[in-house]
Amino acid sequence: MKKALFQPFDINKWVKVGFTAWLAGLTDCGGGSGSGNSTGNNANWDEFFNFPQTAWDWLLDNPVWANLILVGLVILFIIISVVIWVSSRGRFMFLHNVAHDKAEISKPWHDFRKQGNSLFIFQFFWSWFAFAVFALIAAYSFITGKDLYLTHAPKAVIFAGITQMVLLFIGYLIVFGYISLFLKDFVVPIMYKHRVGVIKGWGKFLLLFGKRALPFILYGLFIFVLGIAVGITIIFFALITCCIGLLLIAIPYIGAVILLPISYTFRAFSIEFLAQFGDKYNVFPPVAELTDDRNEIAKE
């Protein structure tokens, strides 16, 4: 990352590579958490558990708004689909620039069209499947919580029910988080290396994972810890800049350029990690070719 972005520093390169990093990260999840005050009033719980029925009755009484919401959902579905498609192509663009120390946009966009479209199809169905599973877990938790509330269950039963819900959500996050991480960090580089579709990419990765599962599991834990460290650093940066830095980071594309050293490091680390398992997993070009490319960039 230091050699690519700071030796020498080239703002034109930052702008181009940052653009591909922004495209690649369009579908990455991010967010925060908040807290609120709970009064313990039973009326509040009654309103909460009756909300689905209340919302459904309101939609039946307001057909115009119901149709507008339906149109909005269709538009949102189209926008999400386009974002997934662009991001799928962007992942190969960013990977190409990191692996070859380049700042190209048009060439990798066209060269990895087939791989990008294959990734899009997988991510499209995978994203909605993950959403459906999350919705089922949320619905199960809601129904279970409602039953516990209405039956005035003992505290021990309530505790057991809440524990079960929490474990379900944790299990969901671990399973789907690891699959998403492996897709982005390892399957995409394998697709890039061998110019294959996502199914063959998964097949090649799973063969390797079956032999060396522990290093990949530990890799996921390490990335999780690094993510926490990065989050703390960003919060600290926001505090010392009176939230001005946080506002800049929140601006689409501008934030990707500012955080480029972080995203570049994570992308480079994943393909360095994968390269240790043999040449057929190494997406880096020969050293001589990489040196020639850097010399050409320096001359420009």
N, C-alpha and C positions, 0 to 999 in steps of 0.2 A: 504494500500500500504506500509506504514511504517513497519507494523508487518510482512508482507509477504516478503519484499525485503531487509529490513535493520535490523531486529531483529530476528535472526542475519543476517549479510550479508553473502551470499553464492554465490560465482561466478558461481558454477556449476548450481545452480537454475536459476540464471540470464541468463545463456547461453541457457538452455532448454526452459524456459518460453519466453525468447526473441525470440527464434526460432518460437514458436507458434504465438507470437504477429506479427512477420514478415509475416508469412503465412496468418494470418487473415487480414493484412493490404495491401496485394498485389493489391487489386482492389480499394483501397481508392485513391481518386484523390488528387493531390497536384501540385502546380506549382506557377509560378510567373507571373508578368506582366512587360511589358517594354513600353518604349515610343520612338518615333522617331520624326524627324523634318518633318514638312509639308511645302512645298514651295508654295502651292496654285496654282501651274501651271496646266492649264487645260489639258495639254498633259498627266500629271500623272494620272488624273482622267480618261482620255480616255483609257489609257493603263489598268487601273484597271478594268473598266467596260467591256473592250474587252478581258480580260484575259481568261474567259472560252472558247470563240471561238478560241483564239490563241492557248490555250493548246490542244484543240480538233484537230485543224489543224496540230499541231506538232505531235500528236500521229498518225494521219493518214499518215503523211509523214515519220514516223520512226516506222514501224511495229515491228522491233526487240525490241526496247526499250519498246514499248507498251506491248509486250508479257512478257518481263522481269518484268515490273511493275505489270502486272496481276498476275504473279507467286509470286511476293513479297507480294501482297495483300492476296493471298491464304495462304501463310506461316504465315503472320501476323494474319490472322483469326484463324488459328490453334493454334498459340502461345497464343493469347488472350483467347481462349476457355480453354486451359490447365490451364492458370493462374486463371481463374474464378473458375474452378473445384477445384484446390488445395486450393485457398483462401476460398471457401465455406466450405471445410472440416476444414481448419485452424481456422475458426471462432468458431467452437464448441470446438476445442482443447484449444484455448486460454480462452474461457469462462469457460471450465471445470477447468482449472488450477487456474483461479482467484476465482471462486466460492468455490473451495475446498482447496485452498492454497496448490496446488501441483505443481509438475514440471514433468508432464507426457507427452509423445509424442505418443508412440505406442498405448496405451490403448484407449485414446479418438479418435484417428484416426480410429480405428476399431469399437469402440462402437457406434459411431455416423455416421456410413457410410450411412445409409438410409437417415438420416436428412441432411447430407452434400450433397448427390446426389440430394435430393429434392430442396435444396437451390440453387444448381448449375443450375438446369433446369430453375428455376424462374429467377435467376440473369442473365443467358445467354440471355433469351428472353427479359427481362426487360432492360438490358444494350443496346441491339441493338434497342429496341423500343425507348429508351431515345435518342440514337444517331440519329435515324430517325426523331424524332420530332425536335431535335436541327437543323438537316440539313434542314428541311422544314422551320423553322423560319429564318435560315440564308439565304436560297434561297429567301424567301419572302422579307426579308430586302434588299437583293442585288437587286432584281428586282424593288422594290419600290424606292430605292436610284437611280438606273439607270434612271427610269422614271422621277424622280424629277430633275435629272441633265440634261437629254436631252431636257426636256420641259422648262428648265429655270424657274422653279416655283418660285413664290414670297417667300420671307424669312419666312413669317408666315406659308405658306404651308410646307416649308422645316422643320421648327421647329416642326410643328405638326407631320410630318412624322417621324422625328428622335425620338420624344417623344414616339410615338406608338411603334417603334422598341425597344427602351429601356425598356418600360413597358412589352413588350412581353418577352424579355430575363429575366427580373427580375421575372416575373410570372413563367417562366419556371424553374428558379433556385429555387424559393420558393417551388413550387409543387413537383418537382422531388427531391429536397434536403430533404424535410420533409419525403417523402416516403422512400428514401434510409436510412435516419436516423432511422425511426421507424423500418424498416426491421432489421437493424444491432443491434440496442439497445434494442428492445423489442420483435420483432417476433422471432428472433433467440433464446433468452432465453426461450420463451414460448415453442418453438419446443424442446428445450433441456429439459425443465421441464417435458413435457407430452409425449416426444418421438413421436411427430407427424410430418407430412409433412408440407410444407410451406403454403399450402392453408388452412389447419386447423389452423395453427399458426396465419395466418392473420385473420381468422374468430374469434378466441378467443381474439385477440388484438382489433379488431374493435368493438366487444361487449363492451369491457372496454372503448375504446376511445369514443364510443357513449355516455357513461355516464359521463366521466371525460375528455372532450376534452380540456378544458382550461389549466389544469396542463401540458398536453403533449405539447401543443403549446408553453407555456412558457418555458418548458424544452428545446425545440428546440432553442428558442432565447437565453437561458442561455448557451447552448453548443456553439452556434455561438460566443457569447462574449468570452467564455473561449478559443475558437479556436484562436480568434484574439490575446488574451493575450499570448497564447503559441507561436504564430507566432512572436510576438514582442520579447518575451524572447529568442527565437532561433536566431533571427537577432542580438540581443544584445550579445548573446554568441558567435556568429560568429565574431562580431567586436572585442571583447576583446581577442579573440584567433587568430586574424589576418586571419580569414577565415579557419584556420586549423580545428576548430571544425565543421564548415559547411561541409568541405570536408569529414570528418569522418562520419557525419550524412548522407551524400549522398551515402555512400557505402552500397549496399544491405546487409541486415542482421546486419552488424555492427551498422548501424544507429538505427535499431530496438532495439538492446541491450542497446545502449546509452540512447535512449528515452523511455526505458521500464517503468520507474516510471510514465511518462505521459500517455502512452497508458494503463497501469495497472489502473491508477486512473480513467480514462474515462470509462473503461470497468466495474470497480467495482461500479462507481457512477451510471451507467445506471441500473444495476441489483439491487442496493440498492433502487433506485427510484421506480423501478417496484415492489419490494417486499412490499412496503407500502400498496399496494392494496389488500393484502390477501395472504394466504398460497399457493393458487393455482398459484400465480405468483412469488413465492419466490424460487429461485434456490439454495439458500444457504443450506448446510446441517445443521442438529442440532448442537448446540454449543458444546455438548459433543464429537460428532464425529470429529468436526473441531479441537478441542483441542488435541484429540488422534493423529490425523494426524500430527499436528505440533510437538508433542512430538516425534513421529517416525522420522520425518525429522531431528530434533535436534540431536537424537541419531546417525543417519547416518553420 
